[in-house]
Amino acid sequence: MTTIFENQCTYTYEYYLQLKRATLDKSFVNTCYSALVIITALGVLTVVKNWYTFTIAAVVALIFVLYRLIGTPIRLASFAAKKNRQVHGRDIETINHFYEDHLLAVNTLSQGKTNIKYEEVRTLMQSKNLFIIGMDKGLVLLIDKNGFLKGTVEEFLIFMKEKCVNAEVKI
């Protein structure tokens, strides 16, 4: 069986960070943004009313919400990258083979293979450098936009949209 596309991807900290930002729970993000708006409005009100003690509290709350919003993906990415380096001694690398009816992801460190039917794909997303293929149970496969060994990004995108009929496409 001949591959249609081949892609190589190294799971670096930067790629984990892009993954975590792209897949961050939208209700969490919306809650943080809502809290930022409310806290900012209350902070302005406390300054106008000269309630400086409450202004300090508003600033602390603002910093906390920003820390949660910005820091959560950073912490998760850092944890994933460190864990891989501890277990494997280096970043994980996959070679992804795309066939007509399925894809095969091969971990180059363990030689472990994962066979995925396109019908099993639930989400297709992208970040700056990645396509993110999501399956059930939180499993994801990263496709490096600059890592195509066979095929092009443009052709790949068309192919995946056609094949992944059960996927929510966020591209």
Sequence and secondary structure as in RCSB ss.txt:
>XXXX:A:sequence
MTTIFENQCTYTYEYYLQLKRATLDKSFVNTCYSALVIITALGVLTVVKNWYTFTIAAVVALIFVLYRLIGTPIR
LASFAAKKNRQVHGRDIETINHFYEDHLLAVNTLSQGKTNIKYEEVRTLMQSKNLFIIGMDKGLVLLIDKNGFLK
GTVEEFLIFMKEKCVNAEVKI
>XXXX:A:secstr
   SEEEEEE  HHHHHHHHHHHS HHHHHHHHHHHHHHHHHHHHHHHTT HHHHHHHHHHHHHHHHHHHHHHHH
HHHHHHHHHHHHHSS  EEEEEE SSEEEEEETTT  EEEEEGGG  EEEE SSEEEEE GGG EEEEETT EEE
S HHHHHHHHHHH TT EEE 
